[in-house]
């Protein structure tokens, strides 16, 4: 799942035939944490489909691990938001308002519990650091490579500056 606080946008990752999906609006392109728990029936099904050569896709919303909600309306809304890039899903289906209310209630509970407050702050710092690093890496990926001549010139210039 990963260390995702309820105070930040929920992350969604996706795969197509076992490979990470990239360049899809709303998806985070980097792995967010390493799941090390029991597998799910969906995971087993995807593995079997992949082995049989059947095209398959899966999406996962990374929910705050510390929440014990029967239904996370924000998580549902976030997944439907990503899926709406593929299918015409009406906004009224997402229950986003219910998720906002649910997380606002949680904010009030966290404010009354100093230990929970510290945990959420640590998760926010971790989230912000990872997100900033991923955005910087994505910007670097978007920059076209330099021509070999310019690259050589910059390397030579760097060596001369190092020697000086």
DSSP file (Angstrom, degrees, kcal/mol; ACC not computed):
  #  RESIDUE AA STRUCTURE BP1 BP2  ACC     N-H-->O    O-->H-N    N-H-->O    O-->H-N    TCO  KAPPA ALPHA  PHI   PSI    X-CA   Y-CA   Z-CA
    1    1 A X              0   0    0      0, 0.0     2,-0.1     0, 0.0    34,-0.1   0.000 360.0 360.0 360.0 -58.3    0.0    0.0    0.0
    2    2 A X        -     0   0    0     32,-0.1     2,-1.5     1,-0.1    63,-0.4  -0.302 360.0 -59.9 106.1 166.1    2.5    2.6    1.0
    3    3 A X        +     0   0    0     -2,-0.1     2,-0.6    61,-0.1    61,-0.1  -0.651  67.1 159.4 -89.4  84.4    2.6    5.5    3.4
    4    4 A X        -     0   0    0     -2,-1.5    61,-0.2    59,-0.3     2,-0.2  -0.930  28.7-146.7-111.8 117.3   -0.3    7.6    2.1
    5    5 A X    >   -     0   0    0     -2,-0.6     3,-1.3   118,-0.3    59,-0.1  -0.495  18.8-126.7 -80.8 153.7   -1.9   10.1    4.5
    6    6 A X  T 3  S+     0   0    0      1,-0.2    -1,-0.1    -2,-0.2     4,-0.1   0.606 105.8  68.2 -72.1  -9.9   -5.6   10.9    4.3
    7    7 A X  T 3  S+     0   0    0    113,-0.1     2,-0.3     2,-0.1    -1,-0.2   0.408  95.5  61.7 -90.9   1.4   -4.7   14.6    4.0
    8    8 A X  S <  S-     0   0    0     -3,-1.3     2,-0.1     1,-0.0     3,-0.1  -0.826 102.6 -78.2-122.1 162.1   -3.1   14.3    0.6
    9    9 A X        -     0   0    0     -2,-0.3     2,-0.2     1,-0.1    -4,-0.1  -0.377  54.2-112.5 -59.6 133.9   -4.5   13.2   -2.8
   10   10 A X        -     0   0    0     -4,-0.1     2,-0.3    64,-0.1    53,-0.1  -0.462  31.5-128.7 -69.4 138.5   -4.8    9.5   -2.9
   11   11 A X  E     -A   62   0A   0     51,-0.6    51,-3.1    -2,-0.2     2,-0.4  -0.619  17.9-160.4 -90.5 147.6   -2.5    7.9   -5.4
   12   12 A X  E     -A   61   0A   0     14,-0.4    16,-2.9    -2,-0.3     2,-0.3  -0.997   6.7-173.7-128.2 130.1   -3.5    5.4   -8.1
   13   13 A X  E     -A   60   0A   0     47,-2.4    47,-2.9    -2,-0.4     2,-0.3  -0.856   7.1-171.1-116.5 158.1   -1.2    3.0   -9.8
   14   14 A X  E     -A   59   0A   0     14,-0.4     7,-2.8    -2,-0.3     2,-0.3  -0.993  10.6-158.9-148.7 155.0   -2.1    0.7  -12.7
   15   15 A X  E     -AB  58  20A   0     43,-2.6    43,-2.2    -2,-0.3     2,-0.4  -0.956   6.0-158.4-132.0 153.4   -0.7   -2.1  -14.8
   16   16 A X  E >  S-AB  57  19A   0      3,-2.8     3,-1.8    -2,-0.3    41,-0.2  -0.978  87.4 -15.7-129.8 117.4   -1.4   -3.5  -18.2
   17   17 A X  T 3  S-     0   0    0     39,-3.4    40,-0.1    -2,-0.4     3,-0.1   0.876 130.1 -53.8  53.6  40.2   -0.3   -7.1  -18.7
   18   18 A X  T 3  S+     0   0    0     38,-0.3     2,-0.4     1,-0.2    -1,-0.3   0.389 116.5 110.7  81.0  -3.5    1.9   -6.8  -15.6
   19   19 A X  E <  S-B   16   0A   0     -3,-1.8    -3,-2.8     1,-0.0    -1,-0.2  -0.851  77.6-100.6-106.0 141.0    3.7   -3.7  -16.8
   20   20 A X  E     -B   15   0A   0     -2,-0.4     2,-0.4    -5,-0.2    -5,-0.3  -0.285  34.4-125.1 -59.2 138.1    3.2   -0.2  -15.2
   21   21 A X        -     0   0    0     -7,-2.8    -7,-0.3     7,-0.1     2,-0.3  -0.706  33.0-174.4 -82.6 133.4    0.9    2.1  -17.1
   22   22 A X        +     0   0    0     -2,-0.4     3,-0.1     1,-0.1     6,-0.1  -0.828  55.0  29.2-123.7 163.0    2.4    5.4  -17.9
   23   23 A X  S    S+     0   0    0     -2,-0.3     2,-0.5     1,-0.2    -1,-0.1   0.799  79.4 132.0  58.8  33.8    1.1    8.7  -19.4
   24   24 A X    >   -     0   0    0     -3,-0.2     3,-2.2     3,-0.1    -1,-0.2  -0.975  64.8-109.6-116.2 126.1   -2.4    8.2  -18.2
   25   25 A X  T 3  S+     0   0    0     -2,-0.5    60,-0.1     1,-0.3     3,-0.1  -0.234 101.0  17.4 -54.8 130.4   -4.0   11.2  -16.5
   26   26 A X  T 3  S+     0   0    0      1,-0.3   -14,-0.4    59,-0.0     2,-0.4   0.261  98.2 111.5  93.9 -12.2   -4.5   10.6  -12.8
   27   27 A X    <   -     0   0    0     -3,-2.2     2,-0.4   -16,-0.1    -1,-0.3  -0.753  64.6-132.0 -96.7 141.9   -2.0    7.7  -12.4
   28   28 A X        -     0   0    0    -16,-2.9   -14,-0.4    -2,-0.4    -7,-0.1  -0.770  15.4-151.8 -84.1 137.0    1.2    7.9  -10.5
   29   29 A X        +     0   0    0     -2,-0.4     2,-0.3   -16,-0.1    -1,-0.1   0.584  69.2  69.5 -91.4  -9.7    3.9    6.4  -12.7
   30   30 A X  S    S-     0   0    0      1,-0.1    -2,-0.1   -10,-0.0     2,-0.1  -0.794  92.6 -97.5-109.1 151.3    6.3    5.2  -10.0
   31   31 A X        -     0   0    0     -2,-0.3     2,-0.6     1,-0.1     3,-0.1  -0.399  32.1-152.2 -61.9 140.2    5.8    2.4   -7.6
   32   32 A X        -     0   0    0      1,-0.3    -1,-0.1    -4,-0.1   -28,-0.1  -0.831  61.7 -31.0-119.7  90.5    4.6    3.7   -4.3
   33   33 A X  S    S-     0   0    0     -2,-0.6     2,-0.5   -31,-0.1    -1,-0.3  -0.042  74.7 -92.4  84.5 165.7    5.8    1.3   -1.6
   34   34 A X        -     0   0    0     -3,-0.1     2,-0.3     2,-0.0   -32,-0.1  -0.961  32.0-138.0-122.4 112.1    6.3   -2.4   -1.9
   35   35 A X        +     0   0    0     -2,-0.5    -2,-0.0     1,-0.1     0, 0.0  -0.541  26.9 171.2 -72.3 129.6    3.3   -4.6   -1.0
   36   36 A X        +     0   0    0     -2,-0.3     2,-0.2     2,-0.0    -1,-0.1  -0.186  40.9  97.2-132.5  41.9    4.5   -7.5    1.1
   37   37 A X  S    S-     0   0    0      1,-0.2    -2,-0.0     0, 0.0     2,-0.0  -0.433  84.1 -51.0-115.9-168.2    1.3   -9.1    2.3
   38   38 A X        -     0   0    0     -2,-0.2    -1,-0.2     1,-0.1     2,-0.1  -0.345  62.9-112.3 -65.1 148.4   -0.9  -12.0    1.2
   39   39 A X        -     0   0    0     -3,-0.1     2,-0.2     1,-0.1    -1,-0.1  -0.328  27.3-127.2 -77.5 164.4   -1.9  -11.9   -2.4
   40   40 A X     >  -     0   0    0      1,-0.1     4,-2.2    -2,-0.1     5,-0.2  -0.669  22.9-110.4-107.4 165.7   -5.4  -11.3   -3.5
   41   41 A X  H  > S+     0   0    0     -2,-0.2     4,-2.5     1,-0.2     5,-0.1   0.855 121.3  56.0 -61.6 -34.1   -7.6  -13.3   -5.8
   42   42 A X  H  > S+     0   0    0      2,-0.2     4,-2.8     1,-0.2    -1,-0.2   0.911 106.0  50.0 -64.9 -42.0   -7.3  -10.4   -8.3
   43   43 A X  H  > S+     0   0    0      2,-0.2     4,-2.2     1,-0.2    -2,-0.2   0.915 112.3  47.1 -61.6 -43.1   -3.5  -10.7   -8.2
   44   44 A X  H  X S+     0   0    0     -4,-2.2     4,-2.3     2,-0.2    -2,-0.2   0.898 111.9  50.7 -64.3 -40.8   -3.7  -14.4   -8.8
   45   45 A X  H  X S+     0   0    0     -4,-2.5     4,-2.9     2,-0.2     5,-0.2   0.929 109.6  49.8 -63.4 -45.8   -6.2  -13.9  -11.7
   46   46 A X  H  X S+     0   0    0     -4,-2.8     4,-2.6     1,-0.2    -2,-0.2   0.911 110.8  50.4 -60.0 -42.3   -3.9  -11.3  -13.3
   47   47 A X  H  X S+     0   0    0     -4,-2.2     4,-2.3     2,-0.2    -1,-0.2   0.916 112.5  46.5 -61.4 -43.6   -0.9  -13.6  -13.1
   48   48 A X  H  X S+     0   0    0     -4,-2.3     4,-1.8     2,-0.2    -2,-0.2   0.917 112.8  49.0 -66.4 -43.6   -2.9  -16.5  -14.7
   49   49 A X  H  <>S+     0   0    0     -4,-2.9     5,-2.9     1,-0.2     4,-0.5   0.915 111.4  50.3 -61.3 -42.5   -4.3  -14.2  -17.4
   50   50 A X  H ><5S+     0   0    0     -4,-2.6     3,-1.3    -5,-0.2    -2,-0.2   0.925 109.5  50.3 -60.8 -45.3   -0.8  -12.9  -18.1
   51   51 A X  H 3<5S+     0   0    0     -4,-2.3    -1,-0.2     1,-0.3    -2,-0.2   0.818 111.3  49.6 -63.0 -31.1    0.6  -16.5  -18.3
   52   52 A X  T 3<5S-     0   0    0     -4,-1.8    -1,-0.3    -5,-0.1    -2,-0.2   0.472 117.6-113.2 -86.9  -2.4   -2.2  -17.4  -20.8
   53   53 A X  T < 5 +     0   0    0     -3,-1.3     2,-0.5    -4,-0.5    -3,-0.2   0.688  66.2 147.3  80.0  18.4   -1.5  -14.4  -22.9
   54   54 A X      < -     0   0    0     -5,-2.9    -1,-0.3    -6,-0.2    -2,-0.1  -0.776  52.0-118.7 -91.8 126.6   -4.8  -12.7  -22.1
   55   55 A X        +     0   0    0     -2,-0.5     2,-0.3    -3,-0.1    -1,-0.0  -0.394  44.5 167.4 -63.4 133.7   -4.6   -8.9  -22.0
   56   56 A X        -     0   0    0     -2,-0.1   -39,-3.4     2,-0.0     2,-0.3  -0.995  20.8-163.2-149.8 152.6   -5.5   -7.5  -18.6
   57   57 A X  E     -A   16   0A   0     -2,-0.3     2,-0.3   -41,-0.2   -41,-0.2  -0.976   6.6-174.7-134.4 148.5   -5.4   -4.3  -16.7
   58   58 A X  E     -A   15   0A   0    -43,-2.2   -43,-2.6    -2,-0.3     2,-0.4  -0.996   6.7-160.8-143.7 150.6   -5.6   -3.5  -13.0
   59   59 A X  E     -A   14   0A   0     -2,-0.3     2,-0.4   -45,-0.2   -45,-0.2  -0.957   4.9-163.7-127.9 145.9   -5.7   -0.3  -11.0
   60   60 A X  E     -A   13   0A   0    -47,-2.9   -47,-2.4    -2,-0.4     2,-0.5  -0.990  10.3-150.0-135.4 128.0   -5.0    0.2   -7.3
   61   61 A X  E     -A   12   0A   0     -2,-0.4     2,-0.9   -49,-0.2   -49,-0.2  -0.830  21.8-134.0 -90.9 129.3   -5.9    3.1   -5.1
   62   62 A X  E     -A   11   0A   0    -51,-3.1   -51,-0.6    -2,-0.5     2,-0.2  -0.759  29.5-167.6 -88.4 107.3   -3.3    3.5   -2.3
   63   63 A X        -     0   0    0     -2,-0.9   -59,-0.3   -53,-0.1     2,-0.3  -0.604  33.2 -89.8 -95.9 153.1   -5.4    4.1    0.8
   64   64 A X    >   -     0   0    0     -2,-0.2     3,-1.2     1,-0.2   -59,-0.1  -0.464  33.9-148.5 -60.8 124.0   -4.2    5.3    4.2
   65   65 A X  T 3  S+     0   0    0    -63,-0.4    -1,-0.2    -2,-0.3   -60,-0.1   0.757  91.1  62.7 -68.2 -25.0   -3.3    2.1    6.1
   66   66 A X  T 3  S+     0   0    0      2,-0.0     2,-0.3    -3,-0.0    -1,-0.3   0.535  84.9  93.6 -82.2  -5.1   -4.2    3.5    9.5
   67   67 A X    <   -     0   0    0     -3,-1.2     2,-0.4     1,-0.0     5,-0.0  -0.684  55.0-164.3 -89.6 141.3   -7.9    4.0    8.6
   68   68 A X        +     0   0    0     -2,-0.3     2,-0.4     3,-0.0     3,-0.1  -0.681  29.9 157.3-120.0  74.9  -10.4    1.3    9.4
   69   69 A X        -     0   0    0     -2,-0.4     3,-0.3     1,-0.1    -2,-0.0  -0.816  44.4-144.5-103.9 138.9  -13.3    2.4    7.2
   70   70 A X  S    S+     0   0    0     -2,-0.4     2,-0.4     1,-0.3    -1,-0.1   0.916  97.3   8.1 -63.8 -41.3  -16.1    0.0    6.0
   71   71 A X  S    S-     0   0    0     -3,-0.1     2,-1.1     4,-0.0    -1,-0.3  -0.961  70.5-148.0-142.3 123.6  -16.1    2.0    2.7
   72   72 A X     >  -     0   0    0     -2,-0.4     4,-2.2    -3,-0.3     5,-0.2  -0.780  14.1-174.1 -92.1  98.8  -13.6    4.7    1.8
   73   73 A X  H  > S+     0   0    0     -2,-1.1     4,-2.5     1,-0.2    26,-0.3   0.826  83.3  54.5 -66.3 -32.1  -15.7    7.0   -0.3
   74   74 A X  H  > S+     0   0    0     25,-0.3     4,-2.4     2,-0.2    -1,-0.2   0.910 108.7  49.2 -66.9 -41.1  -12.6    9.2   -1.2
   75   75 A X  H  > S+     0   0    0      2,-0.2     4,-2.2     1,-0.2    -2,-0.2   0.909 112.0  48.2 -62.8 -42.8  -10.8    6.0   -2.5
   76   76 A X  H  X S+     0   0    0     -4,-2.2     4,-2.4     1,-0.2    -2,-0.2   0.930 112.6  48.3 -62.6 -45.8  -13.8    5.0   -4.6
   77   77 A X  H  X S+     0   0    0     -4,-2.5     4,-2.0     1,-0.2    -2,-0.2   0.889 110.5  52.1 -62.5 -39.4  -14.2    8.6   -6.0
   78   78 A X  H  X S+     0   0    0     -4,-2.4     4,-1.7     2,-0.2    -1,-0.2   0.917 110.5  47.0 -65.5 -43.5  -10.4    8.7   -6.8
   79   79 A X  H  X S+     0   0    0     -4,-2.2     4,-2.7     1,-0.2    -2,-0.2   0.922 112.3  49.7 -64.2 -43.6  -10.6    5.3   -8.7
   80   80 A X  H  X S+     0   0    0     -4,-2.4     4,-1.7     1,-0.2    -1,-0.2   0.847 106.0  58.0 -64.2 -32.7  -13.7    6.4  -10.6
   81   81 A X  H  < S+     0   0    0     -4,-2.0     4,-0.2     2,-0.2    -1,-0.2   0.920 110.2  42.9 -61.3 -43.8  -11.9    9.7  -11.5
   82   82 A X  H >< S+     0   0    0     -4,-1.7     3,-1.8     1,-0.2     4,-0.2   0.925 113.1  51.7 -68.1 -44.4   -9.1    7.7  -13.2
   83   83 A X  H >X S+     0   0    0     -4,-2.7     4,-2.2     1,-0.3     3,-2.2   0.778  94.6  72.0 -64.5 -24.9  -11.5    5.3  -14.9
   84   84 A X  T 3< S+     0   0    0     -4,-1.7    -1,-0.3     1,-0.3    -2,-0.2   0.645  83.5  70.2 -67.2 -11.7  -13.4    8.2  -16.3
   85   85 A X  T <4 S+     0   0    0     -3,-1.8    -1,-0.3    -4,-0.2    -2,-0.2   0.696 113.6  27.5 -71.3 -18.2  -10.5    8.8  -18.6
   86   86 A X  T <4 S+     0   0    0     -3,-2.2     2,-0.3     1,-0.2    -2,-0.2   0.691 127.5  35.4-111.0 -31.5  -11.6    5.5  -20.3
   87   87 A X  S  < S-     0   0    0     -4,-2.2     2,-1.5     2,-0.0    -1,-0.2  -0.932  83.6-108.7-130.0 148.5  -15.3    5.4  -19.7
   88   88 A X        +     0   0    0     -2,-0.3     2,-0.6    -3,-0.1    -4,-0.1  -0.600  47.1 174.3 -78.1  91.4  -18.1    8.1  -19.5
   89   89 A X        -     0   0    0     -2,-1.5     5,-0.1    -9,-0.1     2,-0.1  -0.877  31.1-123.6-102.0 121.8  -18.8    7.9  -15.7
   90   90 A X    >   -     0   0    0     -2,-0.6     3,-1.6     1,-0.1     4,-0.5  -0.374  15.7-127.7 -64.3 140.6  -21.2   10.5  -14.4
   91   91 A X  G >  S+     0   0    0      1,-0.3     3,-1.3     2,-0.2     5,-0.4   0.807 105.0  66.7 -58.6 -32.3  -19.8   12.7  -11.6
   92   92 A X  G 3  S+     0   0    0      1,-0.3     3,-0.5     2,-0.2    -1,-0.3   0.716  93.1  61.8 -65.8 -18.9  -22.8   11.9   -9.3
   93   93 A X  G <  S+     0   0    0     -3,-1.6    -1,-0.3     1,-0.2    -2,-0.2   0.753  87.4  73.1 -75.4 -24.8  -21.7    8.3   -9.1
   94   94 A X  S <  S-     0   0    0     -3,-1.3    -1,-0.2    -4,-0.5    -2,-0.2   0.706  83.1-146.3 -71.4 -21.3  -18.3    9.1   -7.5
   95   95 A X     >  +     0   0    0     -3,-0.5     4,-1.8    -4,-0.4     3,-0.2   0.811  42.1 153.3  60.3  31.0  -19.6   10.0   -4.0
   96   96 A X  H  >  +     0   0    0     -5,-0.4     4,-2.3     1,-0.2     5,-0.2   0.867  67.0  55.2 -60.4 -37.7  -16.8   12.5   -3.7
   97   97 A X  H  > S+     0   0    0      1,-0.2     4,-2.3     2,-0.2    -1,-0.2   0.894 106.0  51.6 -63.7 -38.5  -18.8   14.7   -1.3
   98   98 A X  H  > S+     0   0    0     -3,-0.2     4,-2.4     1,-0.2    -1,-0.2   0.881 109.8  50.3 -64.9 -37.1  -19.3   11.7    1.0
   99   99 A X  H  X S+     0   0    0     -4,-1.8     4,-2.5   -26,-0.3   -25,-0.3   0.892 108.2  52.2 -67.0 -39.8  -15.6   11.1    0.9
  100  100 A X  H  X S+     0   0    0     -4,-2.3     4,-2.1     2,-0.2    -2,-0.2   0.933 112.4  45.4 -61.0 -46.2  -14.9   14.8    1.8
  101  101 A X  H  X S+     0   0    0     -4,-2.3     4,-2.3     2,-0.2    -2,-0.2   0.912 111.8  52.7 -62.7 -42.7  -17.2   14.6    4.8
  102  102 A X  H  X S+     0   0    0     -4,-2.4     4,-1.7     1,-0.2    -2,-0.2   0.919 112.8  43.0 -60.2 -45.6  -15.7   11.2    5.9
  103  103 A X  H  X S+     0   0    0     -4,-2.5     4,-2.4     2,-0.2    -1,-0.2   0.811 110.1  56.6 -74.3 -29.8  -12.1   12.6    5.8
  104  104 A X  H  X S+     0   0    0     -4,-2.1     4,-1.8    -5,-0.2    -2,-0.2   0.910 107.4  49.3 -65.0 -41.0  -13.2   15.9    7.5
  105  105 A X  H  X S+     0   0    0     -4,-2.3     4,-1.8     1,-0.2    -2,-0.2   0.903 110.6  50.8 -61.3 -40.8  -14.6   13.8   10.4
  106  106 A X  H  X S+     0   0    0     -4,-1.7     4,-2.7     1,-0.2    -2,-0.2   0.895 105.1  56.4 -64.7 -39.8  -11.3   11.9   10.5
  107  107 A X  H  X S+     0   0    0     -4,-2.4     4,-2.3     1,-0.2    -1,-0.2   0.910 106.2  50.7 -57.2 -42.5   -9.4   15.3   10.6
  108  108 A X  H  X S+     0   0    0     -4,-1.8     4,-1.0     1,-0.2    -1,-0.2   0.897 111.0  48.5 -63.5 -40.1  -11.4   16.2   13.7
  109  109 A X  H  < S+     0   0    0     -4,-1.8     3,-0.4     1,-0.2     4,-0.4   0.905 110.7  50.6 -65.9 -41.5  -10.5   12.9   15.3
  110  110 A X  H >< S+     0   0    0     -4,-2.7     3,-1.5     1,-0.2     7,-0.4   0.899 104.4  58.1 -63.5 -41.1   -6.8   13.2   14.5
  111  111 A X  H 3< S+     0   0    0     -4,-2.3    -1,-0.2     1,-0.3    -2,-0.2   0.808 105.7  50.4 -59.9 -29.8   -6.7   16.8   16.0
  112  112 A X  T 3< S+     0   0    0     -4,-1.0     2,-0.6    -3,-0.4    -1,-0.3   0.537 103.7  65.7 -85.6  -6.5   -7.9   15.3   19.3
  113  113 A X    <>  -     0   0    0     -3,-1.5     4,-2.5    -4,-0.4     5,-0.2  -0.906  62.7-166.0-122.3 104.0   -5.2   12.6   19.3
  114  114 A X  H  > S+     0   0    0     -2,-0.6     4,-2.2     1,-0.2     5,-0.2   0.848  90.8  51.7 -57.9 -36.3   -1.6   13.8   19.6
  115  115 A X  H  > S+     0   0    0      2,-0.2     4,-2.1     1,-0.2    -1,-0.2   0.923 112.0  45.4 -67.2 -43.9   -0.1   10.5   18.6
  116  116 A X  H  > S+     0   0    0      2,-0.2     4,-2.6     1,-0.2    -2,-0.2   0.884 110.6  55.3 -64.7 -38.2   -2.3   10.2   15.5
  117  117 A X  H  X S+     0   0    0     -4,-2.5     4,-2.2    -7,-0.4    -2,-0.2   0.916 108.4  47.6 -60.8 -44.7   -1.4   13.8   14.7
  118  118 A X  H  X S+     0   0    0     -4,-2.2     4,-2.3     2,-0.2    -1,-0.2   0.912 111.3  51.4 -63.0 -42.7    2.3   13.0   14.8
  119  119 A X  H  X S+     0   0    0     -4,-2.1     4,-2.5     1,-0.2    -2,-0.2   0.938 110.3  48.0 -60.4 -47.3    1.8   10.0   12.6
  120  120 A X  H  X S+     0   0    0     -4,-2.6     4,-2.6     1,-0.2    -1,-0.2   0.900 110.4  51.9 -63.1 -40.6   -0.1   11.9   10.0
  121  121 A X  H  X S+     0   0    0     -4,-2.2     4,-2.3     2,-0.2    -1,-0.2   0.911 110.5  48.5 -62.0 -42.0    2.5   14.7    9.9
  122  122 A X  H  X S+     0   0    0     -4,-2.3     4,-2.3     2,-0.2    -2,-0.2   0.912 112.2  48.8 -64.5 -41.6    5.3   12.1    9.4
  123  123 A X  H  X S+     0   0    0     -4,-2.5     4,-2.8     1,-0.2  -118,-0.3   0.889 110.0  52.1 -64.7 -38.8    3.2   10.5    6.6
  124  124 A X  H  X S+     0   0    0     -4,-2.6     4,-3.0     2,-0.2     5,-0.2   0.921 109.5  49.0 -62.5 -44.0    2.7   13.9    5.0
  125  125 A X  H  X S+     0   0    0     -4,-2.3     4,-2.2     2,-0.2    -2,-0.2   0.919 113.6  46.6 -62.6 -43.5    6.4   14.6    5.0
  126  126 A X  H  X S+     0   0    0     -4,-2.3     4,-2.5     2,-0.2     5,-0.2   0.932 114.2  47.8 -63.0 -46.1    7.2   11.2    3.5
  127  127 A X  H  X S+     0   0    0     -4,-2.8     4,-3.0     1,-0.2     5,-0.2   0.934 112.3  48.8 -59.3 -49.2    4.5   11.7    0.9
  128  128 A X  H  X S+     0   0    0     -4,-3.0     4,-2.4     1,-0.2    -1,-0.2   0.890 112.0  49.0 -62.1 -40.5    5.6   15.2    0.0
  129  129 A X  H  X S+     0   0    0     -4,-2.2     4,-2.2    -5,-0.2    -1,-0.2   0.938 114.6  44.4 -64.5 -47.3    9.2   14.1   -0.4
  130  130 A X  H  X S+     0   0    0     -4,-2.5     4,-2.4     1,-0.2    -2,-0.2   0.914 114.5  49.2 -63.5 -43.1    8.4   11.2   -2.6
  131  131 A X  H  X S+     0   0    0     -4,-3.0     4,-2.3    -5,-0.2    -1,-0.2   0.914 111.5  48.5 -64.9 -43.3    6.0   13.2   -4.7
  132  132 A X  H  X S+     0   0    0     -4,-2.4     4,-2.2    -5,-0.2    -1,-0.2   0.911 112.3  49.0 -63.0 -43.1    8.5   16.0   -5.2
  133  133 A X  H  X S+     0   0    0     -4,-2.2     4,-2.1     1,-0.2    -1,-0.2   0.897 111.8  49.2 -63.8 -40.4   11.2   13.6   -6.2
  134  134 A X  H  X S+     0   0    0     -4,-2.4     4,-2.4     2,-0.2    -2,-0.2   0.889 110.0  50.7 -67.4 -38.7    8.9   11.8   -8.7
  135  135 A X  H  X S+     0   0    0     -4,-2.3     4,-2.2     2,-0.2    -2,-0.2   0.906 110.4  49.6 -64.8 -41.0    7.8   15.1  -10.2
  136  136 A X  H  X S+     0   0    0     -4,-2.2     4,-1.9     2,-0.2    -2,-0.2   0.902 111.4  49.2 -64.1 -40.8   11.5   16.1  -10.7
  137  137 A X  H  X S+     0   0    0     -4,-2.1     4,-2.0     1,-0.2    -2,-0.2   0.900 109.7  51.6 -65.7 -39.7   12.3   12.8  -12.3
  138  138 A X  H  X S+     0   0    0     -4,-2.4     4,-1.6     1,-0.2    -2,-0.2   0.898 107.8  52.5 -63.2 -40.8    9.3   13.1  -14.6
  139  139 A X  H  X S+     0   0    0     -4,-2.2     4,-0.6     1,-0.2    -1,-0.2   0.900 108.6  50.5 -61.8 -40.2   10.5   16.6  -15.7
  140  140 A X  H >< S+     0   0    0     -4,-1.9     3,-0.8     1,-0.2    -1,-0.2   0.882 108.2  52.8 -64.4 -37.3   13.9   15.1  -16.5
  141  141 A X  H 3< S+     0   0    0     -4,-2.0    -1,-0.2     1,-0.2    -2,-0.2   0.829 104.6  56.4 -65.9 -31.4   12.2   12.4  -18.6
  142  142 A X  H 3< S+     0   0    0     -4,-1.6     2,-0.5    -5,-0.1    -1,-0.2   0.628  86.7  93.0 -77.1 -13.8   10.3   15.0  -20.6
  143  143 A X  S << S-     0   0    0     -3,-0.8     3,-0.1    -4,-0.6    -4,-0.0  -0.698  81.7-124.0 -83.7 124.7   13.5   16.8  -21.6
  144  144 A X        -     0   0    0     -2,-0.5    -2,-0.1     1,-0.1    -1,-0.1  -0.331  34.7 -96.3 -66.2 150.6   14.8   15.5  -25.0
  145  145 A X        -     0   0    0      1,-0.1     2,-0.1     6,-0.0    -1,-0.1  -0.289  40.3-109.8 -66.2 152.2   18.4   14.2  -25.0
  146  146 A X        -     0   0    0      1,-0.1    -1,-0.1    -3,-0.1     2,-0.0  -0.430  37.0 -97.5 -77.0 155.1   21.2   16.6  -26.1
  147  147 A X     >  -     0   0    0      1,-0.1     4,-2.6    -2,-0.1     5,-0.2  -0.374  36.0-111.4 -67.0 154.5   23.0   16.0  -29.3
  148  148 A X  H  > S+     0   0    0      1,-0.2     4,-2.4     2,-0.2     5,-0.2   0.860 117.1  54.1 -57.7 -36.5   26.3   14.2  -29.0
  149  149 A X  H  > S+     0   0    0      2,-0.2     4,-2.3     1,-0.2    -1,-0.2   0.926 111.1  43.4 -64.9 -45.2   28.2   17.3  -29.9
  150  150 A X  H  > S+     0   0    0      2,-0.2     4,-2.6     1,-0.2     5,-0.2   0.901 113.1  52.7 -67.1 -40.2   26.6   19.4  -27.3
  151  151 A X  H  X S+     0   0    0     -4,-2.6     4,-2.3     2,-0.2    -2,-0.2   0.916 110.4  47.9 -60.7 -43.0   27.0   16.7  -24.7
  152  152 A X  H  X S+     0   0    0     -4,-2.4     4,-2.7    -5,-0.2     5,-0.2   0.913 110.5  51.8 -64.2 -43.0   30.7   16.4  -25.5
  153  153 A X  H  X S+     0   0    0     -4,-2.3     4,-2.6     1,-0.2    -2,-0.2   0.931 111.5  46.5 -58.3 -47.0   31.1   20.1  -25.2
  154  154 A X  H  X S+     0   0    0     -4,-2.6     4,-2.5     2,-0.2    -1,-0.2   0.880 111.8  51.1 -65.1 -38.3   29.4   20.2  -21.8
  155  155 A X  H  X S+     0   0    0     -4,-2.3     4,-2.2     2,-0.2    -1,-0.2   0.931 112.3  46.6 -62.8 -45.1   31.5   17.2  -20.6
  156  156 A X  H  X S+     0   0    0     -4,-2.7     4,-2.4     2,-0.2    -2,-0.2   0.916 112.6  49.9 -62.7 -43.6   34.7   19.0  -21.7
  157  157 A X  H  X S+     0   0    0     -4,-2.6     4,-2.4     1,-0.2    -1,-0.2   0.911 110.0  51.1 -61.1 -43.2   33.7   22.2  -20.1
  158  158 A X  H  X S+     0   0    0     -4,-2.5     4,-2.2     1,-0.2    -1,-0.2   0.899 109.6  49.7 -61.5 -41.9   32.9   20.4  -16.9
  159  159 A X  H  X S+     0   0    0     -4,-2.2     4,-2.2     2,-0.2    -1,-0.2   0.906 110.6  50.0 -64.5 -41.6   36.3   18.7  -16.8
  160  160 A X  H  X S+     0   0    0     -4,-2.4     4,-1.5     1,-0.2    -2,-0.2   0.902 111.5  48.3 -64.2 -39.9   38.0   22.1  -17.4
  161  161 A X  H  < S+     0   0    0     -4,-2.4    -1,-0.2     1,-0.2    -2,-0.2   0.880 110.9  51.1 -67.2 -36.6   36.1   23.6  -14.5
  162  162 A X  H  < S+     0   0    0     -4,-2.2    -2,-0.2     1,-0.2    -1,-0.2   0.879 111.4  48.1 -65.1 -37.8   36.9   20.7  -12.3
  163  163 A X  H  <        0   0    0     -4,-2.2    -1,-0.2     1,-0.2    -2,-0.2   0.774 360.0 360.0 -73.7 -26.2   40.6   21.0  -13.1
  164  164 A X     <        0   0    0     -4,-1.5    -1,-0.2    -5,-0.2    -2,-0.2   0.487 360.0 360.0 -74.2 360.0   40.7   24.8  -12.5
